[in-house]
Amino acid sequence: MNIVSMMLIILLGLLAISAMQSRATHDTGLKITMKHQCNELATAINTVYNGGSGFTAHISLPQTIAGGHDYGMTINQKTVAVTAENNVAFCRILTSNVSYTTINKGLINLTNANGTVYIS
C-alpha cells in the first residue's frame, strides 16, 4: 500500500468520525430544545392548576424547534410529551385533569375551571 492510499484511508476515517460527532451534537441540541418546550408547557399547566379556578395564563410555542424541526406535544395522565425526529422528551405535571383537543403552536391559552386546566 502506498503512502497516498494510506493517507486517503486516514482522511476518510477522520471524516466519518467528524460526521458522527456532528450528528451527535445535532441530536443533543434537539433533545435539549425538546426538553425546554416540554418544561415550558408543564410549568404553565402547573401554574394554572395551582392558581385555582379562574386562573389564566398564556404562553407562546414556536412553530418549529432546533433549527426548523417539526414537533408535536401531547398530554397523557400526568405527563407532557414532546416528539420530534423519533425522539421523545417527557415532563411530569401535577394534575391529570387537562383538557385539550390539539396543542397548537403559537399563542395558547390555559385556564383553570374548577380544577381542570383547559388548553386552547
Protein Blocks (a to p, Z undefined) as FASTA:
>chain_A
ZZklmmmmmmmmmmmmmmmmmmmmmmmmmmmmmmmmmmmmmmmmmmmmmnoghiacdddd
dfbeehiiacddddehjaccddeehiacddddfbfcdcdfbdcehjdddddeehiacdZZ
